[in-house]
């Protein structure tokens, strides 16, 4: 099938496919988050590589059991969501000749096998444990997966009672932000982003099942996968005695890197210059424009509460995928700084316009990230004051000097 079209629904800032929230993230975020998880190898009662594999399996089983997905549906959706092309060789062997995790992610230090997500996806298809034996990251022509002969032991897919809000406020429709004066039209921007071909294809000449856009390679990933691997790893860090601030910073940094590459790539793209930039008269307008784009990514509904240029940025997120996801898997927490991606992303958004100036069209490479964007000089701070995970109505982030 060359034009697979899943049933996609949007609700409250989240994008649902097969009833599961999907969120766009780039290869840089996927690489850094996976590296953070793997750094915890050796911690008590914690197997990070097994977690990276097993966390996706119950999600695929949910699609099979609750939404009637066939194997062909799942193979098509693997490509549609940008993970590459997945194909069986025989009942014991599978391949990904094109793979987001095998081709476009990376590892600082010694390269190693990287397609844990793909292995977990295949496990659900064949109901057996799977191991990656060859990886493109190590020079193989394609990634190879074989059954281990071990029975499948999957994590439960926990769905606690945490419905999405349907009464989130409209843009600038809450106290303190009626003063915003901008020509940025969020409705027009949302329509433009939603009209872009941000999906991969499985079949057809030259198709790779990858989503190459905005100078990065995107996936339309499972929010619950990100939440499971992030929070289970964070809990393992804390249980092992790592300081709270250091543990959280690793995940926040992944979000900061995501903002640099994804937001920076979007604000450097021809689509941005054609659609959004003509609406912008100031850096504040660029913030409004980027927030409008974020609201098409499935992350939740972002609302700017306050902008004081080069001093303070306050953003609320209704139905944040981290907050909702946390509440669907875990009891209410007393912690507030718990939406790690949100913290890093909002900090990165401020850095793109106040620490550096993305309007000057810098080259967004690793050297620029280290020397300018992530340099401690003129760095901003971020704090989360409200959290859905802590039973607040929304996540709220403050970026400040």
C-alpha positions as CSV (number, residue, x, y, z in Angstrom):
1,X,0.0,0.0,0.0
2,X,1.6,3.2,-1.1
3,X,-0.7,5.8,0.5
4,X,-1.4,4.4,3.9
5,X,-3.6,6.8,5.9
6,X,-4.2,6.0,9.6
7,X,-7.1,7.4,11.5
8,X,-5.7,10.6,13.0
9,X,-7.6,12.6,15.6
10,X,-6.7,15.9,17.3
11,X,-7.9,16.7,20.7
12,X,-6.8,19.3,23.2
13,X,-3.4,19.8,21.6
14,X,-2.7,16.1,21.4
15,X,-2.6,14.0,18.2
16,X,-4.0,10.5,18.5
17,X,-3.4,7.6,16.1
18,X,-5.1,4.4,17.1
19,X,-6.1,6.1,20.3
20,X,-2.5,6.6,21.3
21,X,-0.8,10.1,21.5
22,X,1.9,10.6,18.9
23,X,4.4,13.5,19.1
24,X,6.9,14.7,16.6
25,X,10.5,14.6,17.7
26,X,13.8,14.8,15.9
27,X,16.6,12.3,15.6
28,X,18.7,14.5,17.9
29,X,16.2,14.2,20.7
30,X,15.8,10.4,20.1
31,X,19.6,9.9,20.2
32,X,20.2,11.9,23.3
33,X,17.3,10.5,25.2
34,X,18.4,7.0,24.4
35,X,21.9,7.8,25.5
36,X,20.6,9.1,28.8
37,X,18.7,5.9,29.4
38,X,21.7,3.7,28.5
39,X,23.9,5.6,30.9
40,X,22.1,4.0,33.8
41,X,23.3,0.5,32.9
42,X,24.4,-1.3,36.1
43,X,22.0,0.5,38.4
44,X,20.2,-1.9,40.8
45,X,17.0,-3.5,39.6
46,X,17.2,-1.7,36.3
47,X,18.0,-2.9,32.8
48,X,17.9,0.1,30.5
49,X,18.4,-1.7,27.2
50,X,15.6,-4.1,28.1
51,X,13.5,-1.1,29.0
52,X,14.2,0.5,25.6
53,X,13.0,-2.6,23.9
54,X,10.1,-3.6,26.1
55,X,8.5,-0.2,26.5
56,X,7.0,-0.2,23.0
57,X,5.7,-3.8,22.9
58,X,2.5,-3.2,25.0
59,X,1.7,-0.2,22.8
60,X,1.7,-2.3,19.7
61,X,-0.3,-5.0,21.5
62,X,-2.8,-2.3,22.4
63,X,-3.2,-1.4,18.7
64,X,-3.6,-5.0,17.8
65,X,-6.0,-5.9,20.6
66,X,-8.1,-2.8,21.1
67,X,-8.1,-1.3,17.6
68,X,-7.8,-4.4,15.4
69,X,-4.5,-3.5,13.7
70,X,-3.3,-6.2,11.3
71,X,0.4,-6.9,10.7
72,X,0.3,-5.0,7.5
73,X,-1.3,-2.0,9.2
74,X,1.6,-2.0,11.7
75,X,4.2,-2.3,9.0
76,X,2.7,0.6,7.1
77,X,2.4,2.7,10.3
78,X,6.0,2.0,11.2
79,X,6.9,3.8,8.0
80,X,4.2,6.4,8.1
81,X,5.5,7.6,11.5
82,X,9.0,7.8,10.2
83,X,10.7,4.8,11.8
84,X,11.9,3.4,8.4
85,X,11.0,0.2,6.6
86,X,10.4,-3.0,8.5
87,X,10.3,-6.3,6.7
88,X,10.4,-10.0,7.6
89,X,12.9,-12.4,6.0
90,X,11.5,-15.5,7.6
91,X,9.7,-16.4,10.8
92,X,12.9,-15.9,12.9
93,X,14.6,-13.0,11.1
94,X,13.5,-9.4,10.3
95,X,15.3,-6.5,8.7
96,X,15.1,-2.7,8.5
97,X,16.9,-1.7,5.3
98,X,16.0,1.9,6.3
99,X,15.8,2.8,10.0
100,X,15.5,6.1,11.9
101,X,17.4,4.6,14.9
102,X,20.0,2.8,12.7
103,X,20.7,5.6,10.2
104,X,20.0,8.9,11.8
105,X,20.6,8.7,15.5
106,X,24.1,8.5,17.0
107,X,26.1,7.7,20.1
108,X,28.8,9.9,21.7
109,X,31.8,7.7,22.2
110,X,32.0,4.2,20.9
111,X,29.2,3.3,18.4
112,X,26.9,0.5,19.3
113,X,23.7,-1.2,18.3
114,X,20.9,1.4,18.5
115,X,17.6,-0.1,17.3
116,X,16.0,-1.1,20.6
117,X,12.7,0.5,19.6
118,X,12.6,-1.6,16.4
119,X,13.2,-4.8,18.4
120,X,10.3,-4.1,20.7
121,X,8.1,-3.3,17.8
122,X,8.9,-6.7,16.2
123,X,8.4,-8.5,19.5
124,X,4.7,-7.5,19.5
125,X,4.3,-8.7,15.9
126,X,5.6,-12.2,16.5
127,X,5.0,-12.6,20.3
128,X,8.7,-13.6,21.0
129,X,11.7,-11.8,22.4
130,X,13.9,-10.3,19.7
131,X,17.5,-9.2,19.6
132,X,19.2,-6.9,17.2
133,X,22.3,-8.6,15.8
134,X,23.5,-6.2,13.0
135,X,23.2,-2.4,13.0
136,X,23.8,0.2,10.4
137,X,25.4,2.3,13.1
138,X,28.2,-0.3,13.1
139,X,28.5,-0.4,9.3
140,X,26.0,-3.1,8.4
141,X,24.0,-2.7,5.2
142,X,20.8,-3.0,7.1
143,X,19.7,-3.7,10.7
144,X,19.0,-7.4,11.4
145,X,16.8,-8.8,14.2
146,X,16.5,-12.5,15.3
147,X,14.3,-14.3,17.8
148,X,16.0,-15.4,20.9
149,X,13.8,-18.3,21.8
150,X,12.8,-16.6,25.0
151,X,9.1,-16.1,25.8
152,X,7.9,-12.6,25.7
153,X,7.4,-10.9,29.0
154,X,5.8,-7.5,28.4
155,X,5.3,-4.5,30.6
156,X,1.7,-3.8,31.4
157,X,0.1,-0.9,29.5
158,X,-1.3,1.2,32.3
159,X,-4.2,3.4,31.5
160,X,-5.4,5.2,34.6
161,X,-8.3,7.6,34.6
162,X,-6.8,10.8,33.2
163,X,-8.9,12.3,30.4
164,X,-7.7,15.1,28.3
165,X,-9.1,18.6,29.0
166,X,-11.6,19.9,26.4
167,X,-12.0,23.3,28.1
168,X,-8.5,24.7,27.7
169,X,-8.5,28.5,27.3
170,X,-8.2,30.1,23.9
171,X,-5.1,32.0,23.0
172,X,-4.5,35.0,25.3
173,X,-7.9,34.2,27.0
174,X,-6.7,34.3,30.6
175,X,-5.7,36.9,33.1
176,X,-2.5,38.8,32.5
177,X,-2.0,38.2,28.7
178,X,-4.6,40.4,27.1
179,X,-1.8,43.0,26.5
180,X,-0.2,40.9,23.7
181,X,-0.4,42.7,20.4
182,X,0.7,40.5,17.5
183,X,-0.2,39.9,13.8
184,X,0.8,36.2,14.2
185,X,-2.2,34.1,13.1
186,X,-2.0,30.8,14.9
187,X,-5.0,29.3,13.0
188,X,-3.2,30.0,9.7
189,X,0.1,28.6,10.9
190,X,-1.6,25.4,12.3
191,X,-3.3,24.8,8.9
192,X,0.0,25.3,7.1
193,X,2.0,22.9,9.3
194,X,-0.8,20.3,9.2
195,X,-0.8,20.5,5.5
196,X,2.9,19.5,5.2
197,X,3.8,15.9,4.2
198,X,5.3,15.0,7.5
199,X,5.1,11.3,7.1
200,X,7.1,8.5,5.6
201,X,6.2,5.9,3.0
202,X,6.9,2.2,3.0
203,X,6.5,1.3,-0.7
204,X,7.4,3.0,-4.0
205,X,10.7,3.7,-5.7
206,X,13.2,5.4,-3.5
207,X,10.9,5.4,-0.4
208,X,12.7,5.1,2.9
209,X,10.0,5.4,5.6
210,X,11.9,8.3,7.0
211,X,10.7,11.9,7.5
212,X,13.4,14.4,6.4
213,X,12.2,17.9,7.2
214,X,13.5,21.2,8.6
215,X,17.1,20.0,8.5
216,X,16.4,17.1,10.9
217,X,14.9,13.6,10.6
218,X,11.6,13.4,12.4
219,X,9.5,10.6,14.0
220,X,5.9,10.8,14.9
221,X,6.6,8.8,18.0
222,X,4.6,7.2,20.8
223,X,4.3,9.7,23.7
224,X,3.9,6.8,26.1
225,X,7.2,5.3,24.9
226,X,9.0,8.5,25.8
227,X,7.3,8.8,29.1
228,X,7.9,5.2,30.1
229,X,11.6,5.2,29.3
230,X,12.2,8.6,30.8
231,X,10.4,8.2,34.1
232,X,11.4,4.6,34.8
233,X,15.0,5.7,34.2
234,X,14.6,8.8,36.4
235,X,13.2,6.7,39.2
236,X,16.1,4.3,38.9
237,X,18.6,7.2,39.1
238,X,16.9,8.5,42.3
239,X,16.8,5.0,43.8
240,X,20.5,4.6,43.1
241,X,21.2,7.7,45.0
242,X,21.9,10.2,42.2
243,X,21.0,13.8,43.2
244,X,17.6,15.0,42.1
245,X,18.9,18.0,40.2
246,X,21.6,16.1,38.4
247,X,19.1,13.3,37.4
248,X,16.6,15.8,36.0
249,X,19.2,17.9,34.2
250,X,20.1,15.0,31.9
251,X,16.6,14.8,30.6
252,X,16.1,18.5,30.5
253,X,19.3,18.8,28.4
254,X,17.8,16.3,25.9
255,X,14.8,18.7,25.5
256,X,17.2,21.7,25.1
257,X,19.0,19.9,22.3
258,X,15.7,19.1,20.7
259,X,14.7,22.8,20.8
260,X,18.0,23.8,19.2
261,X,17.7,21.4,16.3
262,X,14.0,21.1,15.7
263,X,12.8,24.6,16.6
264,X,16.0,26.1,15.1
265,X,15.5,24.0,12.0
266,X,11.9,25.1,11.7
267,X,12.7,28.8,12.1
268,X,15.4,28.5,9.4
269,X,13.2,26.6,6.9
270,X,11.7,27.9,3.7
271,X,8.2,27.1,5.0
272,X,8.8,29.4,8.0
273,X,10.1,32.2,5.9
274,X,7.2,31.9,3.5
275,X,4.3,31.5,6.1
276,X,5.3,32.8,9.5
277,X,8.1,35.4,9.1
278,X,5.8,37.8,7.1
279,X,3.6,38.0,10.2
280,X,6.5,38.9,12.5
281,X,7.6,42.4,13.5
282,X,9.7,41.5,16.5
283,X,11.3,38.7,18.5
284,X,8.1,38.4,20.5
285,X,6.3,37.6,17.3
286,X,8.8,34.9,16.5
287,X,8.0,33.4,19.9
288,X,4.3,33.5,19.1
289,X,4.9,32.0,15.7
290,X,7.0,29.1,17.1
291,X,4.5,28.4,19.8
292,X,1.8,28.1,17.1
293,X,3.9,25.6,15.3
294,X,4.5,23.6,18.5
295,X,0.8,23.3,18.8
296,X,0.8,21.1,15.7
297,X,3.3,18.7,17.1
298,X,1.1,16.8,19.5
299,X,2.9,18.0,22.6
300,X,-0.2,19.6,24.2
301,X,-1.7,23.1,23.9
302,X,1.0,25.7,24.5
303,X,-0.2,29.2,25.7
304,X,2.1,32.1,26.3
305,X,1.4,33.8,29.6
306,X,4.1,36.4,29.7
307,X,7.0,37.8,27.6
308,X,9.4,40.3,29.0
309,X,12.1,40.4,26.3
310,X,15.5,39.0,27.5
311,X,14.2,38.8,31.1
312,X,11.3,36.4,31.5
313,X,9.1,34.0,29.4
314,X,6.2,32.1,31.0
315,X,4.4,29.4,29.1
316,X,1.5,27.1,30.2
317,X,0.9,23.8,28.6
318,X,-2.6,22.2,28.8
319,X,-2.8,18.5,28.2
320,X,1.0,18.2,28.1
321,X,2.0,14.8,26.8
322,X,4.4,14.4,29.8
323,X,1.9,15.4,32.4
324,X,-1.0,13.4,31.0
325,X,1.3,10.4,30.4
326,X,2.7,10.5,33.9
327,X,-0.8,10.5,35.4
328,X,-1.8,7.6,33.2
329,X,1.1,5.5,34.5
330,X,1.9,6.7,38.1
331,X,0.1,8.2,41.1
332,X,0.0,11.9,41.7
333,X,3.5,13.2,42.6
334,X,4.5,16.1,44.9
335,X,7.3,17.0,42.4
336,X,6.7,20.0,40.1
337,X,9.9,20.0,38.0
338,X,8.8,16.8,36.3
339,X,8.0,17.6,32.7
340,X,11.6,17.4,31.5
341,X,11.1,17.8,27.8
342,X,8.8,20.8,28.4
343,X,11.4,22.5,30.6
344,X,14.2,21.9,28.1
345,X,12.1,23.0,25.1
346,X,10.9,26.2,26.6
347,X,14.4,27.1,27.8
348,X,15.7,26.3,24.3
349,X,13.0,28.5,22.7
350,X,14.1,31.5,24.8
351,X,17.8,30.7,24.0
352,X,17.1,30.7,20.2
353,X,15.9,34.3,20.4
354,X,17.5,35.8,23.5
355,X,20.8,34.0,24.0
356,X,21.5,33.8,20.2
357,X,19.4,35.3,17.5
358,X,18.0,32.7,15.1
359,X,16.9,35.6,12.9
360,X,20.6,36.1,12.0
361,X,20.4,32.6,10.3
362,X,23.4,31.0,12.1
363,X,24.6,27.5,11.0
364,X,23.0,25.1,13.5
365,X,25.8,22.6,14.0
366,X,27.4,20.9,17.0
367,X,30.1,23.5,17.3
368,X,27.6,26.4,17.4
369,X,25.5,24.5,20.0
370,X,28.5,24.0,22.3
371,X,30.2,27.3,21.8
372,X,27.1,29.6,21.7
373,X,23.8,28.1,22.4
374,X,24.8,25.9,25.4
375,X,27.6,28.1,26.6
376,X,27.1,29.1,30.3
377,X,27.6,32.7,29.5
378,X,24.3,34.6,29.3
379,X,22.5,31.4,30.0
380,X,18.9,31.5,31.2
381,X,17.2,29.3,33.9
382,X,14.0,27.4,33.8
383,X,11.6,26.2,36.6
384,X,8.3,24.4,36.5
385,X,5.8,25.9,38.9
386,X,2.7,23.8,38.0
387,X,2.5,20.2,36.8
388,X,-0.4,18.0,35.7
389,X,1.6,15.2,37.2
390,X,1.1,16.9,40.6
391,X,-2.7,17.3,39.9
392,X,-2.5,20.9,38.6
393,X,-4.6,22.0,35.7
394,X,-1.6,22.6,33.4
395,X,2.2,22.6,33.2
396,X,3.7,26.0,33.7
397,X,7.3,26.9,32.9
398,X,9.2,30.1,33.7
399,X,12.4,31.0,31.9
400,X,14.3,33.7,33.7
401,X,17.7,35.4,34.2
